[in-house]
Amino acid sequence: MSNKVFKFMFLMVLAGTTAFMSGCKSKNPNTGLYGSDAGLYGDPLLGDVPLEGDSGDWPADGDRSLFDAVYFAYDSSQVNPEEAGKCEAVAKHLNKGKGQGVIVEGHTDERGSHDYNLALGERRALAVRDYLISLGVDPSVIQTKSYGEEMPDSAGHDEGAWRLNRRSVFAIY
Amino acid sequence: MNRLLLLTGACLLVLTASGQRVIDIGKKGEGKIGINLSSFKTGSDSASHTFISVLKADLNRSGYFSVTSSGGGINVVGSCTSGGSQLRADCQVYKSASRQRLLGKSYSAPASSVRSLAHKAADEILYAVTGKKGMASAKLALVYKKGRGSELVVCDIDGHNKRQITKDRSIVVGPGWSPDRKNVVYTSYKGGYPNVYLTGRAKPLSSHAGLNASGAISPDGKSLALIMSRDGNPELYLKSLRTGLLKRLTETRRGDEGSPCWSPDGNHIAYVSNTSGRAQIYIISKKGGTPMRLTTSGSESFSPDWGMNGYIAFSSRIGGRYRIAMINPATKNLKLVETDYADYEDPSWAPDGRHIVCSRTSQYRSSIYLLDTLKDSHVALISGSGDWVSPACSP
């Protein structure tokens, strides 16, 4: 089976899984609570692809200089269309076999609690991961790491700084 | 709100020196119980001087007392002496008018732990006079940030006796206490990724791939509530601390969860979720099921802490600034704590059920404050030389 055909089938299986899972959602008891919010918030394109193993097994650092960061709206983890090209460049790189894998590092601005921002940063990293998976990157070579608001890119305290800090960074290993 | 009214009303009916007047501590500044320690004898050594000054500061900070050198409804007599490395304090507490003795106690400890001895005496005096649990012996776990890293620090609730617990030159987030007050659970990046650790234990409590954060140990000490992303999205999980068995409590593909805290009875967990479009506080049974949305006011709400008094304290962004609020989960009655223009975040109940420790950010600098929910003045506890955030008060 050629690589291309395999990738196509892989995507079809993923798409099928997603369709199956969204079908199940209507039976979920939480639907009443969350259903009305559909589409409002960062919807990972595929979603819920598990992260395997123990974090100690994975490389903890990589080269951040190769690709540009993906930026997000406030309290959102949606990959905006104008940012998607950056993910596509990374997918291309990895799909060509350049680099073993990537750590997607999720960051937030300083608003909101330190604790909650860890979850938000992780969701930003996962949204990018999901997009990379949809572009054919093997899920097992994409790790996520949320830094929350702990590692700002800009030290400022206004919207200009916050915009730069709401980001996902690619560390290629 | 009923319980709070009860607190301000019933429990604070105290007879003063005149034996007649009713004191209402609920009113700002007024009606504190005058407590006179001028007959308390101290030796000339520094330890016994420390004892009396810490004791006085604790009594004033409790919110119930006003230390005075003349008059006062309550009289504390006794002595404090240190013989070599040992400190001994005798404390007798009387109602001034009736001469009724409320407490008679002797304390002894190494002179090096004079501050904790004074805190213990302050709590016992408060209990003897008002029947209320004090906070003087409580400890704080908090995060100290300087430069790019942050470390875990533990100190007394008055901000003294600081000890730096981690020296990892890494990042520490969101500390919380074990129910036995002996250890602190926290998130650290010392292993390269965000994992949940417990002090005194080298191996992480949780280190799955992805996010492991916001660990909170149940009141019975048996399970850990935490946020993990191992299944592809940040969700709330329970982990048995004995068997390691995992149970996923939320399933919110369209949102993320954070900041779990336990109800005092250990049956429920309050946490933050942005499934509604903005971060708000929800409650879920530890057995799972449908969560209940608790907060609707404010543009966003964060950092719930469920006090022994039944109230959940949290921070809410209202009118562009963060304020501390408290809510009764049964009635959803909400009360905002009066504060100034600064941002107040990350509230944690003191064990007295009256005070809240939180961070205050002004001019981009964060310090630790003690707020009085009965409207007494707020007190700065820790500030300066870097940022102090995320205080957690021991139970």
Chai-1 contact restraints between the chains, C-beta under 6 A:
chainA,res_idxA,chainB,res_idxB,connection_type,confidence,min_distance_angstrom,max_distance_angstrom,comment,restraint_id
A,P29,B,T290,contact,1.0,0.0,6.0,A-B,restraint_1
A,Y34,B,T275,contact,1.0,0.0,6.0,A-B,restraint_2
A,D37,B,S276,contact,1.0,0.0,6.0,A-B,restraint_3
A,D37,B,G277,contact,1.0,0.0,6.0,A-B,restraint_4
A,L40,B,G277,contact,1.0,0.0,6.0,A-B,restraint_5
A,Y41,B,R254,contact,1.0,0.0,6.0,A-B,restraint_6
A,G47,B,R253,contact,1.0,0.0,6.0,A-B,restraint_7
A,D48,B,G232,contact,1.0,0.0,6.0,A-B,restraint_8
A,D48,B,N233,contact,1.0,0.0,6.0,A-B,restraint_9
A,V49,B,G232,contact,1.0,0.0,6.0,A-B,restraint_10
A,P50,B,D231,contact,1.0,0.0,6.0,A-B,restraint_11
A,P50,B,G232,contact,1.0,0.0,6.0,A-B,restraint_12
A,L51,B,A209,contact,1.0,0.0,6.0,A-B,restraint_13
A,L51,B,G210,contact,1.0,0.0,6.0,A-B,restraint_14
A,L51,B,R230,contact,1.0,0.0,6.0,A-B,restraint_15
A,E52,B,A209,contact,1.0,0.0,6.0,A-B,restraint_16
A,G53,B,A209,contact,1.0,0.0,6.0,A-B,restraint_17
A,D54,B,S207,contact,1.0,0.0,6.0,A-B,restraint_18
A,S55,B,Y193,contact,1.0,0.0,6.0,A-B,restraint_19
A,S55,B,S207,contact,1.0,0.0,6.0,A-B,restraint_20
A,S55,B,A209,contact,1.0,0.0,6.0,A-B,restraint_21
A,G56,B,S207,contact,1.0,0.0,6.0,A-B,restraint_22
A,A60,B,G192,contact,1.0,0.0,6.0,A-B,restraint_23
A,G112,B,F302,contact,1.0,0.0,6.0,A-B,restraint_24
A,S113,B,F302,contact,1.0,0.0,6.0,A-B,restraint_25
A,S113,B,S303,contact,1.0,0.0,6.0,A-B,restraint_26
A,H114,B,V173,contact,1.0,0.0,6.0,A-B,restraint_27
A,H114,B,S390,contact,1.0,0.0,6.0,A-B,restraint_28
A,D115,B,G174,contact,1.0,0.0,6.0,A-B,restraint_29
A,D115,B,S214,contact,1.0,0.0,6.0,A-B,restraint_30
A,D115,B,G258,contact,1.0,0.0,6.0,A-B,restraint_31
A,D115,B,S259,contact,1.0,0.0,6.0,A-B,restraint_32
A,Y116,B,G258,contact,1.0,0.0,6.0,A-B,restraint_33
A,Y116,B,S259,contact,1.0,0.0,6.0,A-B,restraint_34
A,Y116,B,V272,contact,1.0,0.0,6.0,A-B,restraint_35
A,Y116,B,F302,contact,1.0,0.0,6.0,A-B,restraint_36
A,L118,B,A213,contact,1.0,0.0,6.0,A-B,restraint_37
A,A119,B,I227,contact,1.0,0.0,6.0,A-B,restraint_38
A,A119,B,P234,contact,1.0,0.0,6.0,A-B,restraint_39
A,A119,B,D256,contact,1.0,0.0,6.0,A-B,restraint_40
A,A119,B,G258,contact,1.0,0.0,6.0,A-B,restraint_41
A,L120,B,D256,contact,1.0,0.0,6.0,A-B,restraint_42
A,E122,B,L211,contact,1.0,0.0,6.0,A-B,restraint_43
A,E122,B,S229,contact,1.0,0.0,6.0,A-B,restraint_44
A,E122,B,P234,contact,1.0,0.0,6.0,A-B,restraint_45
A,R123,B,P234,contact,1.0,0.0,6.0,A-B,restraint_46
A,R123,B,D256,contact,1.0,0.0,6.0,A-B,restraint_47
A,T144,B,G210,contact,1.0,0.0,6.0,A-B,restraint_48
A,K145,B,Y193,contact,1.0,0.0,6.0,A-B,restraint_49
A,S146,B,L211,contact,1.0,0.0,6.0,A-B,restraint_50
A,E150,B,I171,contact,1.0,0.0,6.0,A-B,restraint_51
A,H157,B,Y364,contact,1.0,0.0,6.0,A-B,restraint_52
